[in-house]
């Protein structure tokens, strides 16, 4: 991709940047043994920004030769905005980031991708009492060029691929549904040889039909990596995005750095530099390297995620977390890979230490309102006197984020990251967003059934 015209389009007035992107998206969808969709979409375009007045002016465009006009329009828009926004300083970077996946999905034919997806869905549907098995293969490859008038010039490739499944069982009018995902990285390798996992998840989906609905009340709960990852992403991660923080004076007071925020064994980190996960990247959409950031360390609130603008506003370090869905959008502060760090306990110790509780598996979505959260899980098991007993279903977790963080009393000594990414914010659905967690135990969690 020729960046010379982009560089020539930039002037010396205030701050200016342009990013240009060539994006290819591949989608295959199947239901049971039928192919429902196969599509490949290619598009190109750019996004110009200027800070020459009180705020950013921006202009999206489709043709490379329109870059000079886009910058001129952005400058004009910026001058119409009152205020005095500034940007935190960052190093000038000249770099080229090329991908080297172990198995490049772009070398795998659409036919092979379709057949593999069909194989897994047909396998799941073949389990007795499975009514529907739906699967989707997704792949997104982008070539990006970022330039600004400070001297930064970055060319980078980004690629993510994966498979997601929804499996539904049915008996006498009762249905249960689970989810499964593979991949979430730049390699196709994780998509192969998953027959055993598919069959295991399908059988769990059937077993849930015989499980008893949970009785509402307060329980000590052990969360698996999916539930723990969703919890820390949704209930805490968004509060750590500094642009959200700056919209609310009440939230700024609540999220004051240095506060004792959680149990001392809790550490929460966001690290885009981890390789092989949905939220992995090198440079964000402001040309800043993504930085490993401790958000909670030993139970103390120690950091938050920043763009150049938000870091300047509060006088903190830039973390490289400004990202956009694609060239049509302005960058927002977004999580990379957010996770709870490992603790000192084994899973067996956690089960043995639980007299009357639940082991919960599989996230099934949720929502947050301020510091309150509600999450559904795919299923669980009763724990009685340190032993895992019968399966239960229809489980919903509710609570207050801050009291819940202080009720975490055991954290497992290994971490697992979710294979399925994705996060929505301000109308931008970003599939390259990851989360994970070790097994962890939370005391006295409020549980409600459906």
C-alpha positions as CSV (number, residue, x, y, z in Angstrom):
1,X,0.0,0.0,0.0
2,X,1.5,3.3,-1.1
3,X,1.8,5.7,1.9
4,X,3.6,8.6,0.0
5,X,0.3,10.4,-0.8
6,X,-0.8,10.1,2.8
7,X,2.5,11.6,4.1
8,X,2.3,14.4,1.5
9,X,-1.3,15.2,2.6
10,X,-0.2,16.2,6.1
11,X,0.7,19.8,7.1
12,X,2.2,21.5,10.1
13,X,-1.0,23.0,11.5
14,X,-1.7,21.5,15.0
15,X,-1.9,17.8,15.1
16,X,-2.9,15.7,12.1
17,X,-3.1,12.0,11.3
18,X,-4.4,9.6,8.7
19,X,-4.9,5.9,8.7
20,X,-5.7,3.9,5.6
21,X,-7.0,0.3,5.6
22,X,-7.6,-2.5,3.2
23,X,-10.0,-4.9,4.9
24,X,-11.1,-8.4,3.9
25,X,-13.8,-10.2,5.9
26,X,-14.7,-13.9,5.3
27,X,-17.8,-15.5,6.8
28,X,-19.2,-19.0,6.6
29,X,-22.5,-19.9,8.5
30,X,-24.0,-23.4,8.8
31,X,-27.0,-24.8,10.6
32,X,-27.0,-28.6,11.3
33,X,-25.9,-30.0,7.9
34,X,-26.9,-27.0,5.7
35,X,-24.7,-24.1,4.6
36,X,-26.6,-20.9,5.2
37,X,-24.0,-18.2,4.1
38,X,-20.6,-18.0,2.4
39,X,-19.3,-14.5,1.9
40,X,-16.1,-12.6,1.3
41,X,-16.1,-8.8,1.5
42,X,-13.3,-6.5,0.5
43,X,-13.2,-2.8,1.1
44,X,-10.7,0.0,1.4
45,X,-10.8,3.4,3.0
46,X,-9.2,6.0,5.2
47,X,-9.8,8.2,8.2
48,X,-8.3,11.6,8.7
49,X,-8.2,13.5,12.0
50,X,-7.0,17.0,13.0
51,X,-6.7,18.8,16.3
52,X,-6.2,22.4,15.3
53,X,-9.0,23.9,17.3
54,X,-10.9,22.9,20.5
55,X,-11.5,19.2,19.5
56,X,-10.9,16.6,16.9
57,X,-12.3,17.1,13.4
58,X,-12.5,13.9,11.4
59,X,-13.3,12.8,7.9
60,X,-13.7,9.3,6.4
61,X,-12.9,8.6,2.7
62,X,-12.6,5.7,0.3
63,X,-10.0,6.7,-2.3
64,X,-6.3,7.2,-1.5
65,X,-6.3,10.3,-3.7
66,X,-8.9,11.9,-1.5
67,X,-6.6,12.1,1.5
68,X,-5.6,15.8,1.0
69,X,-9.2,16.8,1.0
70,X,-9.9,14.7,4.0
71,X,-7.2,16.4,6.0
72,X,-8.4,19.9,4.9
73,X,-12.0,19.1,5.9
74,X,-10.8,17.7,9.3
75,X,-8.8,20.9,10.0
76,X,-11.9,23.0,9.1
77,X,-14.1,20.9,11.4
78,X,-11.7,21.1,14.3
79,X,-11.6,24.9,14.2
80,X,-15.4,25.0,14.6
81,X,-15.1,23.2,18.0
82,X,-14.7,25.2,21.2
83,X,-12.3,24.1,23.9
84,X,-8.7,23.3,24.4
85,X,-8.1,19.6,24.0
86,X,-4.5,18.4,24.1
87,X,-2.6,15.2,23.4
88,X,-0.1,13.5,25.7
89,X,3.3,13.1,24.1
90,X,4.4,9.7,22.7
91,X,7.5,8.5,20.9
92,X,7.8,8.9,17.2
93,X,7.6,5.4,15.6
94,X,8.6,4.1,12.2
95,X,7.8,0.4,11.9
96,X,6.5,-2.4,9.8
97,X,4.6,-5.3,11.4
98,X,4.2,-8.4,9.3
99,X,2.3,-11.5,10.3
100,X,3.8,-15.0,10.5
101,X,0.9,-17.3,11.6
102,X,1.8,-21.0,12.1
103,X,-1.1,-21.9,9.8
104,X,-2.2,-18.9,7.7
105,X,-6.0,-19.0,7.3
106,X,-5.7,-17.2,4.0
107,X,-4.0,-20.3,2.6
108,X,-7.0,-22.5,3.5
109,X,-9.7,-22.8,0.9
110,X,-13.3,-21.7,1.5
111,X,-14.3,-25.3,0.7
112,X,-12.1,-26.6,3.5
113,X,-13.4,-24.1,6.0
114,X,-17.0,-24.9,5.1
115,X,-16.4,-28.6,5.3
116,X,-14.8,-28.4,8.7
117,X,-17.6,-26.2,10.1
118,X,-20.2,-28.6,8.7
119,X,-18.3,-31.6,10.2
120,X,-18.5,-30.1,13.7
121,X,-22.2,-29.1,13.4
122,X,-23.2,-32.5,12.0
123,X,-21.3,-34.2,14.8
124,X,-23.1,-32.1,17.5
125,X,-26.5,-32.6,15.8
126,X,-26.0,-36.3,15.8
127,X,-26.1,-36.4,19.6
128,X,-29.5,-37.6,20.8
129,X,-31.8,-34.7,21.8
130,X,-29.7,-32.0,20.1
131,X,-32.3,-30.0,18.1
132,X,-30.0,-27.4,16.5
133,X,-26.3,-26.9,16.0
134,X,-25.3,-23.6,14.4
135,X,-21.8,-22.7,13.6
136,X,-20.0,-19.6,12.1
137,X,-16.5,-19.2,10.8
138,X,-15.1,-15.7,10.8
139,X,-11.9,-14.2,9.4
140,X,-10.8,-10.6,9.3
141,X,-7.5,-9.5,7.7
142,X,-6.5,-5.9,7.5
143,X,-3.5,-4.0,6.1
144,X,-3.2,-0.7,7.9
145,X,-1.0,2.4,7.3
146,X,-0.9,5.1,10.0
147,X,0.9,8.4,9.6
148,X,0.9,11.6,11.6
149,X,2.6,15.0,11.3
150,X,4.9,14.2,14.2
151,X,6.8,11.8,12.1
152,X,5.2,8.4,13.0
153,X,4.8,6.0,10.1
154,X,3.5,2.5,10.8
155,X,2.5,-0.2,8.4
156,X,0.9,-3.3,10.1
157,X,-1.0,-6.4,9.2
158,X,-3.7,-7.6,11.6
159,X,-5.6,-11.0,11.3
160,X,-8.1,-12.9,13.4
161,X,-10.0,-16.0,12.7
162,X,-12.2,-18.4,14.6
163,X,-15.2,-20.6,14.9
164,X,-18.2,-20.1,17.2
165,X,-21.1,-22.5,17.9
166,X,-24.5,-22.4,19.4
167,X,-25.9,-25.8,20.4
168,X,-29.5,-26.3,21.5
169,X,-31.1,-29.3,23.1
170,X,-34.8,-30.0,23.4
171,X,-37.1,-32.3,25.4
172,X,-40.8,-32.0,25.9
173,X,-40.9,-28.3,25.3
174,X,-37.8,-27.6,27.4
175,X,-34.7,-26.2,25.6
176,X,-31.2,-25.5,26.8
177,X,-28.4,-23.8,24.9
178,X,-24.6,-23.7,25.2
179,X,-21.8,-21.9,23.3
180,X,-18.4,-23.1,22.1
181,X,-15.6,-21.3,20.4
182,X,-12.2,-22.2,18.8
183,X,-9.5,-19.9,17.5
184,X,-9.5,-16.2,18.2
185,X,-6.0,-15.7,16.9
186,X,-4.2,-15.2,13.6
187,X,-3.7,-19.0,13.0
188,X,-6.0,-21.6,11.7
189,X,-4.3,-24.2,13.8
190,X,-6.8,-24.2,16.7
191,X,-9.7,-25.1,14.4
192,X,-8.4,-28.7,13.8
193,X,-9.1,-31.9,15.8
194,X,-11.9,-30.5,17.9
195,X,-14.3,-33.4,17.6
196,X,-14.0,-34.4,21.3
197,X,-14.7,-30.9,22.5
198,X,-17.8,-30.6,20.2
199,X,-19.2,-33.9,21.5
200,X,-18.5,-33.0,25.1
201,X,-20.3,-29.7,24.8
202,X,-23.2,-31.3,23.0
203,X,-23.5,-33.9,25.8
204,X,-23.5,-31.2,28.4
205,X,-26.2,-29.4,26.5
206,X,-28.3,-32.6,26.7
207,X,-27.5,-33.2,30.4
208,X,-28.8,-29.7,31.2
209,X,-32.3,-30.9,30.2
210,X,-32.2,-33.3,33.2
211,X,-30.6,-30.7,35.6
212,X,-32.7,-29.1,38.2
213,X,-33.4,-25.3,38.1
214,X,-31.3,-23.5,40.7
215,X,-33.0,-22.3,43.8
216,X,-32.4,-18.6,44.3
217,X,-30.2,-17.5,47.2
218,X,-26.7,-16.7,48.2
219,X,-23.9,-19.2,47.4
220,X,-20.2,-19.4,47.5
221,X,-19.4,-19.8,43.8
222,X,-16.4,-21.0,41.7
223,X,-16.3,-19.4,38.3
224,X,-14.6,-21.0,35.3
225,X,-12.4,-18.9,32.9
226,X,-15.4,-18.0,30.6
227,X,-17.6,-16.6,33.4
228,X,-14.7,-14.9,35.2
229,X,-13.4,-13.4,32.0
230,X,-16.9,-12.0,31.0
231,X,-17.3,-10.7,34.6
232,X,-14.0,-8.8,34.7
233,X,-14.5,-7.4,31.1
234,X,-18.1,-6.2,31.5
235,X,-18.3,-5.3,35.2
236,X,-14.9,-3.8,35.6
237,X,-13.1,-3.4,32.3
238,X,-15.4,-0.7,30.8
239,X,-15.0,1.3,34.0
240,X,-11.3,1.3,33.4
241,X,-11.6,2.9,29.9
242,X,-10.7,6.5,30.6
243,X,-13.1,8.0,28.1
244,X,-16.0,6.4,30.0
245,X,-14.5,7.7,33.2
246,X,-14.2,11.3,32.1
247,X,-17.9,11.4,31.3
248,X,-19.0,11.0,34.9
249,X,-17.8,13.0,37.9
250,X,-19.2,10.3,40.3
251,X,-17.3,7.6,38.5
252,X,-14.1,9.7,38.7
253,X,-14.4,9.8,42.4
254,X,-15.2,6.1,42.7
255,X,-12.3,5.1,40.4
256,X,-9.6,7.1,42.2
257,X,-6.2,5.6,41.8
258,X,-4.7,4.2,45.0
259,X,-8.0,3.1,46.5
260,X,-8.3,-0.3,48.1
261,X,-10.6,-1.8,45.5
262,X,-10.6,-5.6,46.0
263,X,-9.3,-8.5,48.0
264,X,-5.4,-8.3,48.2
265,X,-5.0,-11.5,46.2
266,X,-6.6,-9.9,43.1
267,X,-4.6,-8.6,40.2
268,X,-6.3,-7.4,37.0
269,X,-4.2,-6.7,33.9
270,X,-4.8,-5.6,30.3
271,X,-2.1,-6.8,27.9
272,X,-2.5,-6.3,24.1
273,X,1.1,-7.6,23.7
274,X,0.1,-11.2,24.6
275,X,0.2,-13.2,21.4
276,X,-2.5,-15.6,20.1
277,X,-5.6,-14.1,21.7
278,X,-8.6,-12.1,20.4
279,X,-7.4,-8.8,21.8
280,X,-3.7,-9.1,20.7
281,X,-2.1,-6.2,18.7
282,X,1.1,-4.3,18.5
283,X,0.1,-0.7,17.7
284,X,-3.3,1.0,18.3
285,X,-5.0,3.3,15.9
286,X,-3.1,6.3,17.1
287,X,0.2,4.7,16.3
288,X,1.0,3.9,20.0
289,X,2.3,0.5,21.1
290,X,-0.2,-1.3,23.3
291,X,1.1,-1.4,26.9
292,X,0.7,-4.1,29.5
293,X,-1.3,-2.2,32.2
294,X,-2.0,-3.3,35.8
295,X,-5.5,-2.0,36.5
296,X,-5.7,-3.6,40.0
297,X,-2.5,-4.7,41.8
298,X,-2.8,-6.5,45.2
299,X,-6.3,-5.3,45.5
300,X,-5.4,-1.6,44.9
301,X,-6.6,0.4,41.9
302,X,-3.4,1.2,40.1
303,X,-4.2,2.1,36.5
304,X,-6.6,2.7,33.6
305,X,-6.7,2.5,29.8
306,X,-5.9,5.6,27.8
307,X,-5.8,7.3,24.4
308,X,-3.5,10.2,24.0
309,X,-6.4,12.6,24.6
310,X,-7.6,11.0,27.9
311,X,-4.0,10.6,29.2
312,X,-3.4,14.3,28.6
313,X,-6.6,15.2,30.4
314,X,-5.7,13.5,33.6
315,X,-1.9,13.6,33.4
316,X,-1.3,9.9,33.2
317,X,0.7,7.7,30.8
318,X,-0.6,6.7,27.4
319,X,-1.3,3.0,27.3
320,X,-2.0,2.5,23.6
321,X,-5.7,1.5,23.8
322,X,-7.3,3.8,21.3
323,X,-8.9,1.6,18.6
324,X,-11.6,1.8,15.9
325,X,-13.7,-0.9,14.4
326,X,-12.4,0.1,10.9
327,X,-11.5,3.2,8.9
328,X,-15.1,4.5,9.0
329,X,-14.9,5.3,12.8
330,X,-12.9,7.4,15.2
331,X,-10.8,5.5,17.7
332,X,-12.2,4.9,21.2
333,X,-10.5,3.7,24.3
334,X,-10.9,-0.1,24.1
335,X,-9.7,-3.1,26.1
336,X,-7.1,-5.4,24.6
337,X,-6.8,-8.7,26.5
338,X,-8.1,-8.0,30.0
339,X,-7.7,-10.8,32.5
340,X,-7.5,-11.8,36.2
341,X,-3.9,-12.9,37.0
342,X,-3.3,-16.3,38.6
343,X,-3.4,-16.9,42.3
344,X,-1.9,-19.4,44.8
345,X,-4.6,-22.1,44.9
346,X,-5.3,-25.3,42.9
347,X,-8.7,-26.1,41.5
348,X,-8.9,-29.1,43.8
349,X,-8.1,-27.0,46.8
350,X,-10.9,-24.6,45.9
351,X,-13.5,-27.4,45.6
352,X,-12.3,-29.0,48.8
353,X,-12.6,-25.7,50.7
354,X,-16.2,-25.2,49.6
355,X,-18.8,-26.7,51.9
356,X,-22.0,-25.5,50.3
357,X,-21.7,-23.8,46.9
358,X,-21.7,-23.9,43.1
359,X,-19.2,-24.5,40.3
360,X,-20.4,-22.4,37.3
361,X,-19.3,-22.9,33.7
362,X,-19.8,-21.1,30.4
363,X,-20.8,-17.5,29.9
364,X,-24.3,-16.8,28.4
365,X,-24.3,-13.0,28.2
366,X,-25.1,-10.3,30.6
367,X,-25.4,-6.6,31.2
368,X,-24.1,-3.9,33.5
369,X,-25.6,-0.6,34.8
370,X,-23.0,1.5,36.6
371,X,-21.6,-0.7,39.3
372,X,-24.4,-3.3,39.2
373,X,-24.2,-6.4,37.0
374,X,-26.3,-9.3,35.9
375,X,-24.8,-12.3,34.1
376,X,-26.3,-15.6,32.9
377,X,-24.2,-18.8,32.8
378,X,-24.7,-21.9,30.7
379,X,-24.8,-24.2,33.7
380,X,-23.3,-25.4,37.0
381,X,-22.8,-28.1,39.5
382,X,-23.6,-28.2,43.2
383,X,-20.6,-28.4,45.6
384,X,-21.4,-30.2,48.8
385,X,-18.8,-30.8,51.6
386,X,-15.9,-30.3,49.2
387,X,-17.3,-32.5,46.4
388,X,-18.9,-31.8,43.0
389,X,-22.4,-33.2,42.9
390,X,-25.4,-32.8,40.6
391,X,-25.8,-30.4,37.7
392,X,-28.1,-27.3,37.9
393,X,-29.4,-24.9,35.3
394,X,-31.1,-21.5,34.7
395,X,-28.5,-19.6,36.7
396,X,-28.2,-15.8,36.8
397,X,-25.6,-13.9,38.9
398,X,-26.4,-10.5,40.2
399,X,-24.5,-8.1,42.4
400,X,-22.5,-4.9,43.0
401,X,-19.0,-4.9,41.4
402,X,-17.1,-3.4,44.3
403,X,-18.5,-5.7,47.0
404,X,-18.1,-8.7,44.7
405,X,-14.4,-7.8,44.1
406,X,-13.8,-7.8,47.9
407,X,-15.6,-11.2,48.3
408,X,-13.1,-13.0,46.0
409,X,-11.2,-15.2,48.4
410,X,-9.5,-17.9,46.3
411,X,-7.9,-17.7,42.8
412,X,-6.5,-20.7,40.9
413,X,-2.9,-21.0,39.9
414,X,-3.5,-21.2,36.1
415,X,-5.2,-18.8,33.6
416,X,-7.3,-19.7,30.5
417,X,-8.3,-17.1,28.0
418,X,-11.6,-17.2,26.1
419,X,-11.4,-18.1,22.4
420,X,-14.3,-15.9,21.5
421,X,-13.7,-12.1,21.4
422,X,-16.0,-9.2,20.9
423,X,-17.1,-6.0,22.5
424,X,-19.6,-3.3,21.8
425,X,-19.1,0.4,22.6
426,X,-20.7,3.5,21.1
427,X,-22.0,1.7,18.0
428,X,-18.7,0.0,17.3
429,X,-18.6,-3.9,17.6
430,X,-14.9,-4.8,17.9
431,X,-14.3,-8.5,17.4
432,X,-10.6,-8.2,18.5
433,X,-11.2,-7.9,22.2
434,X,-10.1,-10.7,24.6
435,X,-10.6,-11.7,28.2
436,X,-9.9,-14.5,30.6
437,X,-9.5,-15.6,34.1
438,X,-8.3,-18.5,36.4
439,X,-10.9,-20.4,38.3
440,X,-11.9,-18.1,41.2
441,X,-14.1,-18.4,44.3
442,X,-16.5,-15.6,45.3
443,X,-18.1,-15.7,48.7
444,X,-21.9,-15.1,49.2
445,X,-22.8,-14.4,45.6
446,X,-26.5,-13.6,44.9
447,X,-27.9,-16.2,42.5
448,X,-31.3,-16.2,40.9
449,X,-33.0,-18.7,38.6
450,X,-34.8,-17.8,35.4
